[in-house]
Amino acid sequence: MLRFSYKKHIFNFEQPAGTSRGVLRQKTSYYLMAWDMESPEIKGVGECSTIKGLSPDPWEKYEQTLEAVCHGTELPEYWLQPGLDDFPSIRFGLETALLDLQKGGQRILFPSAFTRGQKGIPINGLIWMGDAGFMKTQIREKINAGFQCIKLKIGAIDFENELALMRMIRNEFGRKELELRVDANGAFKPEEALEKLKRLSEFNIHSIEQPIRQGQWEMMARLCEVSPVPIALDEELIGLKTREAFRKILEAVRPHFLVLKPSLLGGFSKSRMAIEEAERAGAGWWITSALEGNIGLNAIAQWTFLSENPMPQGLGTGQLFTNNIPSPLYINKAQLFFQEENNWDLTIFEK
C-alpha cells in the first residue's frame, strides 16, 4: 500500500552585487515523498516547485491540496489525471515521486547515457537582470566559461542600454560564434513591440521569449507574422490544460518556438503533449526549468535528454541557490552532466 508525505523548503537565491531590486530573493518548494508500506526504506521523491505570481496553482489552497494528495482517499491515478488540473506543480511532483519509487528510489527516473555520466546536455548561459555593468560582467563570465548560447533577460534597465550590451556582444562574437536569446517576460507595450523587435534584429537574435504580456493573442499573432526576430511563447502557455488548448493557441498565434516548463505545465505527460502539438504545427521548442531545486531539475534534465533535442536547453538554474540539495548534477563547458559518483545529500528529509 502506498503512503505519501510532504515537506516544505524555502530556497534562498544568490544575490550578487548589481542584481535588480525586483529579482526574487526566495522561493518555496514542497518535496513530495512516496513509499510502499512493504518496503518503507525505499522512497521516491518529487519536487513541487512554485513561483508566486507565475505558477498558476491557487496558493491559498496549496497545502490543503497536498494534504488531500497525501492523506485523502483518492488513488494516485485520480491525482495524475483530473484531480490536479489546477495544480500543475503538484502533479509534476507526484509524477516524479512515483517514477522515482518505481525505479528503486535512487533518483534515476530515466536511465540513459546522461545518468551514466557519458553525455551531457547543452545549456544556455542565463544572465541575471541588473545594472549594465553587472550584466556585462556576467556576459563575459559566461563566454569565458565556454557558453555558445546565452539568454539575456531584457526589460529591467533602459532599452538603449540593453541594445548597447547586445552591440558589445556582437562586436566581439558573431552569430556563428555565439547564439543570443532574449526574454522580455512580456515587458513590451503592444504599440511599441514591433519597433523594438526591428531594432533587436540588427544583432542576429535567435529568438525572443514573450515580447508582450500573455493573453493578447491577436496582437501576438500579428507580431509572429511580421517580426524580424523569431518569437517564442513562454508565459502564454501557463494554464493550458488540454491538447485542444495547445492546438488552439498554436493555430491562432503561429509562434516560431515554445518554451516548455514541466512544473508549470503539469508534468512530463502534459509537456510531451505540448511537444507533439508544436511539432504538428511546425513550431520548434526547448525545455527550461522553472527555478526548481536539484530534485526537480534532475527529473527534468533526465527527461529532456531522452527528447534528443540538440538545441541548448534552459537547465542551468541549479547554481542559483545558496541552500540547494547537493546532487550529482554539475555544469562543465556549457553542458549539464550527471556524475554517479557524486551522491545525493537527502538529510533534509530526516529533519
C-alpha positions in Angstrom: 0.0 0.0 0.0 1.4 3.4 -1.0 1.9 6.2 1.5 2.8 9.9 0.9 4.1 12.8 2.9 5.5 16.3 2.0 8.0 18.7 3.4 8.3 22.5 2.8 11.6 24.0 1.8 12.5 27.7 1.3 15.2 28.3 -1.3 17.4 31.4 -0.9 18.9 32.9 -4.1 22.4 34.1 -4.5 22.3 37.9 -4.7 25.5 39.2 -6.3 26.1 43.0 -6.1 24.3 44.7 -9.1 21.3 42.5 -9.1 18.0 44.3 -9.8 15.8 45.0 -6.8 12.9 43.2 -8.4 14.7 39.9 -8.7 13.4 37.1 -6.5 15.1 36.6 -3.1 13.4 33.4 -2.1 11.1 30.8 -3.5 9.1 27.8 -2.0 9.2 24.2 -3.0 7.4 21.2 -1.4 9.1 17.8 -1.5 6.6 15.0 -2.0 7.7 11.6 -0.9 6.1 8.2 -1.8 6.8 4.8 -0.4 5.3 1.3 -0.2 4.5 0.0 3.3 6.1 -3.3 2.4 9.4 -1.6 1.7 9.3 1.7 3.6 13.1 2.2 3.3 12.7 2.9 -0.4 11.3 6.4 -1.1 10.5 8.2 -4.2 11.0 12.0 -4.1 9.4 14.7 -6.2 9.6 18.4 -6.1 6.5 20.7 -6.3 8.1 24.0 -7.3 6.2 27.2 -7.0 6.9 30.8 -8.1 4.4 33.3 -6.6 2.9 35.4 -9.4 3.9 33.0 -12.1 2.8 29.5 -11.0 -0.9 29.1 -11.8 -1.6 26.9 -8.7 -4.1 28.5 -6.3 -1.8 29.4 -3.5 -4.5 29.7 -0.8 -5.4 26.0 -1.4 -1.9 24.7 -2.0 -1.1 22.9 1.3 -4.7 21.8 1.7 -4.4 20.1 -1.7 -1.1 18.5 -0.7 -2.8 17.1 2.4 -5.5 15.6 0.2 -3.0 14.0 -2.1 -1.0 12.6 0.9 -3.8 11.6 3.3 -7.0 11.6 1.3 -8.9 8.6 -0.1 -8.4 9.2 -3.8 -5.9 6.9 -5.6 -2.8 8.4 -7.3 -4.4 7.7 -10.7 -7.0 10.3 -9.9 -4.5 13.0 -9.0 -2.4 12.3 -12.0 -5.4 12.9 -14.3 -8.2 15.3 -13.5 -7.6 15.8 -9.8 -4.7 18.2 -10.1 -5.6 20.1 -13.3 -5.4 23.3 -11.3 -2.2 22.4 -9.5 0.4 21.6 -12.3 3.4 21.8 -9.9 1.9 19.2 -7.5 1.1 16.9 -10.4 4.7 17.3 -11.6 6.0 16.5 -8.1 3.7 13.5 -7.7 4.6 12.1 -11.2 8.3 12.5 -10.3 7.9 10.8 -6.9 6.0 7.8 -8.3 8.6 7.4 -11.1 11.4 7.5 -8.6 9.7 4.9 -6.4 9.1 2.6 -9.3 12.8 2.8 -10.3 14.0 2.0 -6.7 14.3 5.4 -5.1 17.7 6.3 -6.5 16.7 9.5 -8.4 17.3 7.7 -11.7 14.0 8.2 -13.4 15.0 7.8 -17.0 18.2 5.7 -17.3 20.4 6.9 -20.2 23.9 7.9 -21.3 23.2 11.1 -19.3 22.6 9.3 -16.0 25.6 7.0 -16.7 27.8 10.2 -17.0 28.6 9.5 -20.6 26.9 12.5 -22.2 25.9 16.0 -21.1 23.0 18.3 -22.1 24.0 21.6 -23.9 22.5 24.5 -22.0 22.3 28.2 -22.4 24.0 30.6 -20.0 21.5 32.7 -18.1 22.2 36.3 -17.5 20.7 37.8 -14.3 18.8 41.1 -14.6 20.7 44.1 -13.1 22.5 47.2 -13.9 24.5 47.4 -17.1 27.9 46.8 -15.5 26.7 43.8 -13.6 25.1 42.3 -16.8 28.2 43.0 -18.8 30.4 41.2 -16.3 28.1 38.1 -16.4 28.2 38.0 -20.1 31.9 37.9 -20.2 32.0 35.2 -17.5 29.6 33.0 -19.4 31.5 33.4 -22.7 34.8 32.7 -20.9 33.2 29.6 -19.4 32.6 28.2 -22.9 28.9 29.0 -23.4 28.0 29.3 -27.1 24.4 30.3 -26.3 23.4 33.0 -23.7 20.0 34.1 -22.6 19.6 37.7 -21.7 16.7 39.0 -19.7 15.6 42.4 -21.0 13.2 44.9 -19.7 14.9 45.6 -16.4 17.0 48.5 -17.5 16.8 51.2 -20.1 16.2 49.7 -23.6 19.0 51.7 -25.1 21.4 50.3 -22.5 20.2 46.8 -23.3 20.9 47.4 -27.0 24.3 48.7 -26.1 25.0 45.4 -24.3 24.0 43.4 -27.3 26.1 45.6 -29.5 29.1 44.9 -27.3 28.5 41.2 -27.6 28.1 41.3 -31.4 31.2 43.5 -31.8 33.2 40.6 -30.3 31.2 37.5 -31.2 29.4 36.9 -34.4 26.3 34.8 -34.9 28.2 31.6 -35.7 30.3 32.0 -32.5 27.5 32.9 -30.1 23.7 32.3 -30.1 21.9 35.1 -28.4 18.4 34.6 -27.0 16.5 37.3 -25.2 13.5 37.1 -22.8 11.2 40.1 -22.4 8.8 38.5 -19.9 6.0 40.5 -21.5 7.7 43.8 -20.9 7.0 45.5 -24.3 3.9 47.5 -24.8 1.9 46.3 -27.8 2.2 49.6 -29.6 6.0 49.7 -29.3 6.7 46.0 -29.7 7.3 45.8 -33.4 9.7 48.8 -33.5 11.7 47.2 -30.6 11.8 43.9 -32.4 13.1 45.6 -35.5 15.9 47.3 -33.5 16.8 44.0 -31.8 17.0 42.2 -35.2 20.3 44.0 -36.1 22.0 41.8 -33.6 21.1 38.5 -35.1 18.9 37.4 -32.2 18.0 33.7 -32.2 14.6 34.3 -30.6 12.7 36.4 -28.1 10.5 35.0 -25.4 7.2 36.6 -24.7 7.7 40.1 -26.1 4.3 41.3 -24.9 2.1 40.3 -21.9 0.2 37.0 -22.3 -3.4 36.9 -23.2 -3.2 39.2 -26.2 -3.5 36.5 -28.8 -4.5 38.7 -31.7 -1.6 41.1 -31.2 0.9 38.2 -30.6 -0.3 36.5 -33.8 0.4 39.8 -35.7 3.8 40.1 -34.2 4.7 36.4 -35.0 3.7 37.0 -38.6 5.8 40.1 -39.2 8.6 40.1 -36.6 12.1 40.0 -37.9 13.1 38.1 -34.7 11.5 34.7 -34.1 9.1 34.7 -31.2 8.8 32.0 -28.5 5.8 31.6 -26.3 6.5 31.1 -22.6 4.1 32.6 -20.0 1.4 32.3 -22.7 1.3 28.5 -22.1 0.7 28.7 -18.4 -2.8 27.4 -17.5 -3.3 25.4 -20.7 -4.7 22.1 -19.6 -5.8 20.1 -22.7 -4.4 19.1 -26.1 -7.2 21.1 -27.7 -6.0 24.2 -25.8 -2.4 23.8 -27.1 -3.7 23.2 -30.6 -5.9 26.3 -30.4 -3.1 28.7 -29.4 -0.7 27.2 -31.9 -3.2 27.6 -34.7 -4.2 31.1 -33.6 -0.8 32.6 -32.8 1.6 30.6 -35.0 4.7 31.1 -32.8 8.1 30.1 -34.0 9.0 28.3 -30.7 7.5 27.1 -27.5 9.4 27.3 -24.2 8.3 24.4 -22.1 8.5 24.2 -18.3 7.2 20.8 -17.0 6.3 22.0 -13.5 4.2 24.9 -14.9 2.5 22.7 -17.5 1.7 19.7 -15.2 4.5 17.2 -15.6 6.0 15.1 -18.3 2.8 13.8 -19.9 1.5 17.3 -20.4 4.8 18.5 -21.7 5.0 15.6 -24.2 1.5 16.5 -25.4 2.7 20.1 -25.9 5.7 18.9 -27.9 3.5 16.7 -30.1 1.3 19.7 -30.9 4.2 22.0 -31.5 5.7 19.6 -34.0 2.4 19.1 -35.6 2.2 22.9 -36.1 5.8 23.2 -37.3 7.0 25.1 -34.3 10.3 24.5 -32.6 10.7 24.0 -28.8 13.1 23.7 -26.0 12.9 22.8 -22.3 13.5 25.2 -19.4 13.5 24.7 -15.7 11.2 26.9 -13.6 13.7 27.6 -10.8 13.4 24.1 -9.3 16.0 22.8 -6.9 18.1 19.9 -7.8 15.4 17.3 -7.2 13.1 18.8 -9.8 16.0 19.9 -12.1 17.3 16.3 -12.1 14.0 14.9 -13.2 13.6 17.5 -15.9 17.1 17.0 -17.2 16.8 13.2 -17.4 13.6 13.5 -19.3 15.0 16.3 -21.6 18.0 14.1 -22.6 15.6 11.4 -23.9 13.9 14.0 -26.2 17.1 14.2 -28.3 16.6 17.9 -28.9 20.0 19.3 -29.9 19.2 22.9 -29.1 20.7 24.4 -25.9 18.2 23.9 -23.1 17.4 26.2 -20.2 18.7 23.9 -17.4 21.4 25.9 -15.8 19.5 27.1 -12.7 20.8 24.7 -10.1 23.6 27.0 -9.1 21.3 29.9 -8.3 20.6 28.9 -4.7 22.7 29.1 -1.5 20.9 26.1 0.0 20.2 23.6 -2.8 20.4 19.9 -2.1 23.8 18.5 -3.1 23.4 16.2 -6.1 25.2 14.5 -8.9 24.4 17.4 -11.3 27.2 19.7 -12.4 28.0 22.1 -15.2 31.1 21.8 -17.4 31.9 23.6 -20.6 28.3 24.8 -21.1 26.8 21.3 -20.6 24.8 19.8 -17.7 26.2 16.5 -16.5 25.2 13.8 -14.0 28.1 12.1 -12.2 27.0 9.0 -10.4 30.0 9.2 -8.0 28.5 12.4 -6.5 26.0 11.3 -4.0 22.7 13.0 -3.1 22.6 14.5 0.3 19.0 14.0 1.4 19.4 14.7 5.1 16.9 17.5 4.8 14.2 14.8 4.8 15.4 13.4 8.1 15.0 16.7 10.0 
